[in-house]
Amino acid sequence: MRRLAVWMAAGALVVGTAGTAEAEPATGVAYPAGATSTRLTGWAFDTCTAPTVAQMAAWKSSPYRAVGIYIGGGNRSCAQPQLTASWVSAVTKQGWRLIPIYLGWQATCTHRTRALKMSSSPTTAATQARGSAADAVTKARALGLIGGSAIYGDMEHYDLGNASCRAAVLSYLSAWTKELHRHGYLSAVYAHQDSGARHLAEVYNSTAYARPDALWIARWDKNTGLFNWPTVPNAYWASGQRAKQYWGDHNETYGGVTLNIDSDRFDAPVASVGFAYSTKTALSARSGPSTSHPVVATYGAGATVRVACQTYGTKVGTSTVWNKLTSGAYVTDYYVNTPSNTTYSYPIPGCSLPYQTTTSLSRRSGPGTAYGVVGTLPTGSLAWITCQRAGSKVGTTSVWNRLTDGSYVTDYYVATASNTTYTAPNRRC
């Protein structure tokens, strides 16, 4: 991101070996109860200073559907007078997705001038990364970005051939990933195609490093393709895990508003938020998306609830849609003032929680090895889980994960918290 000049201040089922939830390279994510993840497929832009709410409204006429926001980091150079929780609430209600970017410590051999550089010691660099990740989570929460959001660590271009510098960067990004996972956030990295992206690809399957959940590369060739990158094999970060910044600093105008931007294409996780809506009547919140689940809270008529995502459950009135709240409880959508009381309401996402696969894994048409194979997830792919249910036993578990496309994978080869039983906060199918 060139504008960021920095300033000091079983059988056919699988191939491979099972991993544990905490082992590198696929580390588990400790999602909180109200978490959900949001997948952006389409066009995005990033600009150094977050635009005003009015500017974002004018740009709704553009082809872009998401904006990169610089939430913090010692190397962040642009002031962010707009970047508040109220701004996040306003622009996400307009329908925008947000891409949180954290410009933390840079490589010791960075091509940036006047940068705050990480230690050349991999051990110290890892400590610095944990501090950066914790700060990024604090900044994200202050803006209303909930658990399950992806936060992109910005690692600017650096000297490809410097071995000690490479070792420190990889240690830093591994620790960044594990600390974000510990806090319930997805780890993502923005990196130059010819340095950070290349080096992350080189250690993709290494047990010495935790693997980021998503990779956003910089390559300003105006080619918008998300695969066939020269330094990253197509089997790596293959399932809703890629983004590309394909066109650097330039001006575009929509709705009479001109902004200087970088252009991006995404199929990757971005931020999740709680959308505020009022209740139509007194309403019970339940532990799951059906009237048979226990009541865990109640809301009066006209109360505000914060909706993280939507899923299906028992029918109430005209709707089978249920809202998962940021508390982790569920309420029927029929009695909430969302745009529709019959189906999902954009921009609220469907509920899903992604976890990396620990080996190449078959997707099946049902929860068992007797069901037909409908596709595969390469090692390190994200299994975007909507719910879990019982099926045929694989390894030590009978748990199967239903994915957002309706297919199923055994939980034994997915980096959830357990390979013997269900993992909260994933709901039961």
N, C-alpha and C positions, 0 to 999 in steps of 0.2 A: 504494500500500500504506500505508494511513493509519497503521497501528500503528508504522511506521518513523519515529518522531520522531527527528531526528538531533541529534547532539551534536558540538561541536567536539572534537577530538582528531585449297530448289530446287523450282520450280513450285508445285504445291499443297502441297509439303512444308513450306515456311516462308513467313513474311511478314517482311520487315525485313532488317537488315544484320548480318552476322556481327561478333562482337566477339572480342577476344583474351582469354586466360585472366587476364591481369593488369589489364585495362582496366575502369574504372568504367562502369556501376554493378555489373556482375556480375564479382566477383573470384574467382579460383580458391582452393581450399583445399589446403594442402600436407600432406595426410594422411600420418602415419607408417605404417610397415608393419603394425603391429598394430591400426590404427584400425578402428572400425565406428561407425555411427550408429544410434540407437534412436529410433523414432517412437512417441509416446504418442498413442493415440486413446481418449479417455474422460475421466473425472472426476479432478480433483486438488484438493489444498488446500495452502495455505501458512500458516505460523504463525511468529511472530517467532523463537522459540527452538526448535531441533530437539527433538522429543519423544524420550523414552527408547526403547530397544529394546522394553521391555515395553509401553509405551504404543502403539508402532507395531504390535506383535503384536495388542493388543486391538482396534485399529482395522482389522484385516483383515476384520472383520464389516461395515465401512462400504462405501458404494458407491465410495469413492475408491480409486485405484490408484497415485497418485503424490503426492509431497510436495515443496513448494518448500523449499530449504535456502539460507540466507544464508552463502555461503562466504567473503565478505570485502568490503573496501571501506572507505574512510575514513569513510563516513557510516553504516556498520552500527552499530545501537544496542544490540542485544540480545546478551547473553552466549551462547556456544555450547558449554557443557560437554560435550554429547553428540557434537558434530560432529568425529569422528575417523575414521581409515581403518577401524578395527575396527567402528565404528557403521555405516559405509557397507556394509561386507561383510555384517554381520548383517541389516540391513533389506533389502538387495537380494536376499539369499538367501530372505527371507520373501516376495519377489515384488514389492516396491515399486519403482517407478521414481522417479528423483530429478531435480529441476529446479533446477540451480545458479543462484543469483542473486547478483550482485555490485553492491553499493550504493556506487558510486564518486562522482566529482565531480558536483555538481548544477549546473543552469543558474544563471546570474547573476541571473535574474529568477524564481527558484523561489518557489513559494508556501510552501515549508518555512521554518520559523524555525531559526536556529542551524545552518544547513547549511554544509558545506565546499563552496564554489562554485568552478567552473572559471573560467578567465580569460575576459575579454570578447574577447580576441584569438583569432580562429579558428586561427591558427598555433600559439599557445601551448596552446589547448584541445586541439588534435590531439596535441601532445606529451604532455599530461597523460593523454589517452586511451590512448596507446601504453603509458605506464607502468601504467595501470590494467589494461589487457588482459594485459600480461606478468605482473602480480601475480596476476590472476585465474587464469591458466594455472598458475602456481606453486602456488596454493592448491588448484586442482582436482587437480593431479597428486599432491599430498600426501595427498589424500583417496582416491586410487585411481580418479579419473575420467579415463578414457583419451582419446586422440585420437579425434576424431569426435563427442565430446560437444558439446552446445550449452551456452553460458554466456549467461545473460540479464543484460544491463546494465540496471539499474533507473534510469530517468530520470523522476523524480517531476514532478508537474504544475507548469507555469510559465506566465508571462504570454504568452498567445497573440499579442498585438499588438506585442511588443517585437522589432523587426527585428534589432538587433545581437545580442540574446540568442539568437534563432533561428539566426543564422549560426554562432555559437559552438557551439551544441548539435549542429547538423548536421555541422560539422567534427569535433567530438568523436566522434559516433557512426560517422562514416565511418572515422576512424582506428581506433576500437575494432574495427570489422569487419575491416579489413585486417590488423591486428596479430594478432587471434585466428586468422584464416585462415593467417597466416604460421607460426603455431605448430601448425597442424593441428586447430583447434577451430572449430566452427560459431559464427557470430555471431548472437545474438538480442537483442531489446530489449523490455523491459517499459516501457510508456508510457501516459500518460493519453490517452483517446480525443480530447480536445479541445486537446491541445498537441503532445506528442511524436509521437503516432500521425498526427495531421493533417499535421504538417510532414514526416515521413518519406514519407507518401503523396504530398505535393506534389512531392517530388524523386525519386520512385521510378525514373523513367527518365532522370534527369539524369546526364550524364557527369562532373559535378563531384564526385559523392559515391559511395562504395561502398555498395551496398544490403545491409542485414542479411538473413540467411537466413530469419528468422522474426520475427513480431511478436505480442506478448502485450499486449492492451489492458486497461485498467481502465475499466469502466463498470458501476456497481453498480445495474443496473435489473432484476436477476434474470431477464433474458432470456439463455438459454444459447446462442443462435445464434452460429455462427462466421462467418456472412456477413450481407450487408445492413447492415453497419456504416455509420453516416451520414458518417464522415469518411475511410473507406478503401474504394476501389472493389473490387468482388468479384474482378476480374481480378488484383489485387495480392496477393502472398503466398497463392497459390491452391492449392498442392499440398503438403499436410502442413506448413504454415507458420504456422498461426494458433492463438491461444489467447485466452481471455477470462476475466478475473476479474469475475464477474457478481454477487457478493454479498460485501459487506465484513464487517468485524468482527462475529462472532456466535459463540455457543457451540453445539457439537454433542457428543453423547455416544454412544459405541459401546463395547461390551465393558466397561461400567462406568467408562470413562475420558472425562472432559470436557475438551475443548480449545477455545480461542478461535482461530477460523480465518477466512480468506478462502476462498471457494469458486471453483473454476476449471473450465472445460472446455477440453480440449486436443485438437488434431490437429497436432502439431508435434514437432520433435526435442527430446530431453531428454538426460540424461547416459547414457554407456556406462561399464561397469565390466568388470573381469576376474573371472569367477566361478571360484572355486577348487574343483577336483575331483581325486580321486586316480586313478591308472592301475590297471587290473586286472592288467596284465602288462607286461613290458618292451615298449617301444613306440617306433617311429620317427616322428619329425616330418618332414614333407616340405614342399617349396616350393609345392605346390598340393594340391588335394583329390582325389588319386588315388594309387594305388600305383605309377604310372608316373613320378611326379615324383621328383626327386632327394631323398635323405635329407639333412636339414640339421642334425638334432640327434637324440639318443636319450634316452629316459627309462627308468629302472628301474621294476620293479613297485612299486606303492605311492607313486610320486612324485606330487607335486602339480603340476598344470598349471593355468594361468589361461586360461579360455575367454572370448574376446571375443564370438564369435558363431558361428552354425552355418550351413552351406550343404550342398549336395548334391554328391556325387562318386561314384567307383566303389564298388561294393558290397563290403563286408567283413562276413563273417558274415551277420547278419540286417539290416544297416543300410547305407543309402547316405548317411547323415549324416556330415559331417566337421566337426570343430571348428577354427575359426581361433583361434589363441592370441594373446595380447597381444604375443608376439614377432614375429608375422606368419607363423609356420609353421602347418602343418595336421596334425592327427592324426585318424585314424578314430575316430568316436564309439563304435564297438563295444567298444573296450577301455578306455573311460573311464567312471567311475562317475557318470554323469549319470542323471537319473531314468528315461530310456528308452534302449534301444539299438536301437530301430526307427524312431523319428521325432524331431522337434525336441523339446527339453525346455525348457518355460517355467521360469524367466524369461529364459533365454538368448535374445537376439534373433536373427533371421535377419540374415545379413551384407548390408550395403548401405552405400554411400557417396554422399551427395547432393551435387550441384553445380547451380548456377543455370543456367537456360537464358538465352541471349543474345538471343533473339527468340521470337515465338510459333512453336510447333513441333508438328508432327504426330507422334502416337504411331501406330506401325504394327504389324501382326500378325507381321511378320518383319523381318529385317535388310536392308531394301532398299526403294527407292521403288516397286517393282512390287507390294509387299504393300499390303493394304487399310489405310485409316486407321481407327483404332478410338477415337481421341480426340485432344485437343490439350492442350498445356501452354502457358499464357500466358507472356509474357515475364517473366523473373525467377522462374518456378516452380522448385522443386527437382526435378531428375531423380534419383530414388533408384536408383542403379545397383547391380545385383548382379554383373554381369560384362560384358566387352567381347568382341566377335567381329568378323570381317570380313564385309562386305556390299557393296552397290553404292556406288560412289563419289559423294560429295557434296562439292562444293568441292574441298578439298585432301586429303580423307581417305576411306578405305574402312572406318573403324572405326564400329561401331554399338554402342550401349549397350542391354543388356537391363535393364529396370526391374523393380521388385518385383512389379508386376502382370502380368508376362509380356510386355508390349509392348516395342517397340524404338524408339529415336530415334537419328538420326545424331549422331555425336560432334562434328560440325563446328560445331554451334550450342549446344554445352554448354561451360561454363567449366572444363573439365579443363585439365591442364597443356599439352596439345598438341592441335592440330587437324590433325595429320598421322599420328600413330601412337598406340599404346596408352599409357595413363597408369597408372603404379604408384601405389598398391598394388592397383588394380582387377585382379581375376583374369580370365583368358580363359575364355569360355564353352566 
